[in-house]
Amino acid sequence: MPLKSYEHCCSSGIALATLGKVEGVIPILHGPQACIFNNQLGTMFCRPSRLITVGTLLKRGEVIFGGEENLKQQIRNVYQQYKPRIIVIINTCVPQLIGEDVKGVIIDMEHEIPDLKVTYCDTGFNHPQAMPQGSDACWSAICNVLDKKEKIEGSVGLLGRSGQDAGCLGPLTNFIREAGIPIFVFPAAHINEMEKIVQADILCPIHVVPYLTCKKLNERFGSKVEYLEIPAGIEGTSRFLRGVADLVGNQKLHDIVDREEKKILPQWKAIQRRFAQNPIKVMNISGPANEFSVGKVLAELGAEVIIVPSVRNKFAQSERKVLQERYGVKFVDEDFDTVSILVNQYKPDVVFTEFQGRMEVLPTFTPAQINVLYVTEYGYDWALDFGEHFFDNLRRPVYRKWQYLMERYGGIHHA
């Protein structure tokens, strides 16, 4: 079977990149040399944050007889040299296949180093949803070792999608803080800030990804979880903020939303008119779950949107209902072999896909956007900027010229 466009990214690498955004946390990638290559990839994804790259480099003999001692020594080395607040073992496919006793290693190391906080997440074996699963699995693992703190009544916790969200949630938190609502964010740039999430009275995930993380916080700390919707686009952002206002009974946040809408709606309606004058069909093929959020912005602008989802958890089902009922978004649930098959079937004007998927779209000269490059797509300003520059970014005249040339002289059929 061909390698699908959304299956090129290992969830272990995504977990590494996600954890690498957080100071005070050091991940140890437990796996063979091929997996350790993700350390180098992780350092690129995680810049400018400082990521300490550590791996166990399982040898063939350890694959047969076990690599627990190797893992223990790496934990000792990391703790002695860096004294991190939390060590997260990223347990890759090979240790899982041979039945490595990672839990036993953790118990032994906690007895050996009483001040040590170490946890683990099982990654791998989930390629169709590797990117969101890698983030959610490692966030959930961190929640296993957080300490209980007294909750602050009327406070709200925002749970983002991946490490890229760390330090980038100001477009939401600024308004909530202005309304006087105590707020905590997860992820954040430092574990000292992230661990405060256990104090939140109500958890409001801002994307479909952190389902396991919310579930873990609910089980360990009794945190109430209220999924509202993804705060992407103008309507989505306003509805989310108003939902938060209703949850805590805060009229000031409603007033702030009224103020912001009055300021930005004229520009937004002008962008919508441009989309109405240039009807466009967009296909969002999986990715780091931003097929939901980017698709939501485009649907609100008036584009015809088709989504091939990478996530099907409870949050994703709720968001899917919003997108279908409010904007008429079409979802493609059947499996497929290549992106080119979907492009030929649905004939979109533009495709949001992964790097590999772009290669399959090129023969049709259909504009392709790399969806992994669209992150932290929350709030009013992002939606305005995205909509304002969308058609310019497509370079449609160039693609149309090539389509014409290939149709006339190349003998290649395009979508």
N, C-alpha and C positions, 0 to 999 in steps of 0.2 A: 504494500500500500504506500502511496506517496506520502512524504512528510508534509503534514498539513501546515498551513501558514501559522496557526496559533500553537503549534506543537514544537516550536524550535527552542523554547525557553524552559529550562529546568526550574522547578519550584524551589530546589535547594539554592540555586543562584539568586532567585528573587528573595528568598528568606535572608540570604547573606546581605544583599544590597539593602533590604529594608532595615535590618538590624544595624547595619553600618551607618545609618543616619543618626543614631542615638548615642551620644556621649555617655559613658558609664556602663555600657553594655559591650561585651566582646563575644562574638560568635566563634565557635569551633566547628569547622566543617569536617564531619567524621565520615571519611570515605576514601576510595582509591585515588591514585594520582590524576586520573581523568576528571574527577569531580573537583579536585583542588584547583583546576584551571579556573573554576568559578570565582576563586579568590581574586584573580587578576581582573576578571570581568566586574566583580563587585566593587573593586576600588574605583573603576571608571564610573559606574552608576552612582556611587555614593559621594563623589566629590561635590562640594568642598569639605564635607565632613571627614574627620580622620578615622579611617577604618583599619584596625589591626587585623591582618589576614593570618589566620591560623588554621592548620589542617593536620589530620593524623597520617595521611599518606599510607593507607593500608597496603601492605605487600601481599603477594600471593600466598605466602605461608599464613599470614594473619587472616586472610579470607577463609582458609581451611580451619585453622585452630583458634581463631578469635583475636580481636584487637583491643580487648578491654584494657590491658596494661598500657598499651600505647596511648589510649585515650586518657587514662588516669595521669600519665606523665605530662601530657599536653595541658591538662587542667592545672596541674601543679605549676608548670612553667608559666602559664598565663597569669595565674593568681599571684605568684611570687614576684613577677616582673612588673605587672600593671595594677594589681589590686582593684579590679573592676567591681562595680556594685553587683552586677549579674553576669554570669556566663551562660550562654545558650548553646547547647550542642545541637547542631543541625545534622540529624541522623539520616543519611542518604540511602539510596536503594540497596547497595550491597550489604551494609550492616543489618538492614532489615531482613534481607533474604536469608542470611546465615543465622539470624536469631540472636544478634548481639544483646547482652543484658545491660542496656544503657541505664535502666532504672537502678540495677544493682551497683553499677559504677557510681552513680550519683549518691546513693546511700553510703557507700564506702568513703567517698570523698568528703561528704558532710561530716562524717565521724572524724576523719583525719584533719579537716580544716573547719572548725566549728563556725567561723565567721563567713564561710563561703555560701553564696547563693547561686545554685546551678540548676538549670532546668533543660528540657530538650523538646524538639519538635520533630516528628517524622515527616520527611518530605520525599519527593519522588512518587512514582506510580500514579500521577494525576496530571499527565500532560495536557489534556483538553482544557484544564482550568489552572494551569501551572502558575500563572502570574498572580491572580487573586488568591489562590490557595496558599502559595508560599508566604504571602503577607499575613493572611489571617492565622495560619498555623503558628508563626513565630510570635505574633502579638498574643495569641492565646497562651503560648508557653510562658511568656513573661508574666502573665496574670497569675500563673501557678505559684509564683514566689513573691508576689506583692504582699505587704503587711496590711492588716486591717486598720482603718482609721475611722474616726467619728465622722458621720455624714453631716453635710451642711444643708439644712432644710431650704428647699427652693432652689437648689443649685442644679446646674445642667452640665453634662459631660458630652463633648462632641468626639465621636470616634471616626477617624478617617480611614482611607483605603490602604495606603502604603507609606513607606519611609519618606517619599517625596512630599507628603503632606506636612511633615514636621516643619514647623516654623512658617507655614504658608496659609494658615487659616484665618489670618487677619480680616479678610473680606466678610467673614461671618462673626468672629469673636468681637470685633470692634463695636458692632451694633448691639450685641447682647450685653457687653460690658457697659456701654453707654446707657442702656436701660436699667442698669443697676442689678443685673442678675449675676450671681456668682457662677463662674464658668471654668471648666477644666477641659484640657485637650489631650487627645491620645491618637497619634503619636505627638511627641514634642522633641525638641533638640537635645534634651538631657533627660536621663531616667529620673532625676530628682523631680522634674516637672510631671513626667508621665505617671509616676506612681500615685499622684494625687487624684487620679481618676476614680479611685475607690471611695472618695469622699462625695462624689456626685450623687445627688438624690435621684436624678433621672438621667438615663443615658439616651442620647439621640444620635444614632449613627447617621453619618452624612453621605454614605455610599452603601452599595449592596454587599460589599466585601466582608466587613468585620462581624459576620454572624456568629462564628465560633467564639470570637473574643467577647462579644456581648453575652453570649450564653455562659461563658466561664465566669465573667464578672457577676452575673446574676446568681450563679450557683455558689460562688465563694463569698460574696459580699452582700448579697440581697439587693443588688442594684436593679432598679426598675428600668426596663427597656421599652422605649416608644419609637418605633420606626415611623417617621413622618413621610419624607420623600427626599430624593437627592436635591440639594439646593443649587441646581444648575439652571441657567436661563433666568429671565426676569420673573416670570410667573412662578417657577420652581423655587427660586430664592425667597420670594415674598411669602409663598405658602409655607415654606419651612420655618421662616422666622415668626410668622403669625402662629404657627403650630406650637413653637416654643413658648410664645407669649401666652397662649391659652393654657398650656400645661402648668405654668407657674403663676398664672393670674396676673400678668404684667401688662397694663394698658400702655405704658410708655413705649414698649417695643412696637406695638401696633402703630403708635404715632410716628415713630422713626421710619417704619416701613412706608407709611403714607408720604412722609417727607421725601424719601428716596425715590419712590415711584413718580412723584410729581416732577422731580428733577430729571429723571432719565427716560421716562416713557416717550417724550417727543422724538428723541434720537432713536429709540428702539422701534417705534412705529415707522420711522423713515427707512430703517434697515429692512423691516418686514415688507414694505412696499417694493423695495428693490428685489427681494426674493419673489414677490408676486409677479413682477415684471420679467423675471428670469426663472421660470419653473425648473426645478432640479430634483433629481432622484438620487438619494445617497444610500449606499449600503455600508453598514458598519459590521465588520466581520471580527467578532471576538476581540481579544486583547486583554489589557489589565482591567477589564470590566468597564472601561470608559465607553464601550458601545452603548451603555445606558445613558451616561451623563452627556457625552458629546452628541449622541443621537437626540437627547431631550432638547438641547439648545437648538439644533437644526430643525426639529419638529415644531418648536414654538415659533421659529422664524418663518415657517410655512413650507419647508422642504418635505418631499415625500421620503420617508425614512423606512429602511428595511434593516432589521437587526438580527444578526446571528449571535445568540448569547453565549457567554463563557461561564456564566454563573446561574444556578437554578435553586438557590437556597430560598428561605422564607422571605428575606428582604427583597430578593430579586423578583419573586412572584408578586409582591406588593407593588414594586416599581413598574413592573410590566403592565399591571392593571391600569396604573396611572397613565402610562404612555399610550396604551391602546384606547382607553376611554376618552382621554382628553385630546389626543392628537391623531388618533387613527394609525399609529405605528404598526407595521407588519413584522411579525417575528417568524424566523425560519428555524424550525426545530429539528428537521431531518438531518442526518449525517451527510457528509459530502467528502469527496476525495481531494479536490483541488479548488482553489479560489476561482480559477478560470472557469470552472463549471458553473459556479454561482453567477459570475459576471455574464456569461453567455445566456444563462437562463433569465436573469432579472434585468439585464441591460441598464445598469446604473450609469449616471453621468459622472459620478465620483465614488471612489471606494476608500474607506478607512480600513487598513489592514496592517499586517506585520511586515517586516523587512522582506521575508521570503515570499509572502503573498504578492508583494509589489512586482516581483519578477514575473509572476503569472499574469499580471494585469498589463504589463508593458506591450505585449503583442497587439493589444486592442487600442493602444494609445488612449486609454482611459485615465484621467488624473487619479493618482493614488496618494493618499496621505498616510504617514506612518503613525498608527494610533498610539504606540508606546511613547511617542513624543508629546502627547497631549495629557498632561497631568495637572492635578489641583484645579480642575475646571469648575470652581465654585464661585458663586456670588455675581453681583451685577456687573462689575467692571470687566470680568473675564468674558462674560457673554457679549457685552457691547463690543469689546475689542475683536473677539472672534467673528462676530457677525459683520462688523465694519470692513474687515480685511479678507473675508472668506473668498469672494470671487477673484480678488487680486491674487491671492495665494494659489488659486487653481491654475493660473496661466492658461486659461481655456483657449485663447486664440492660437497659441503654439500647438496645443494638442489637436485642435480642429484642422490646422494646416497639415500636420502629419497624417491625420486620419484621411484627409482628402488625397494626399499624395500616395498613400499606401493603397487606398481604394482604387485609384486610377492606374497606378503603375506597379504596385507591389503584389497584387493578387492575393492579399491577405484580408480575410474577412474580420471586421472588428465589431464590437458591441454597438 
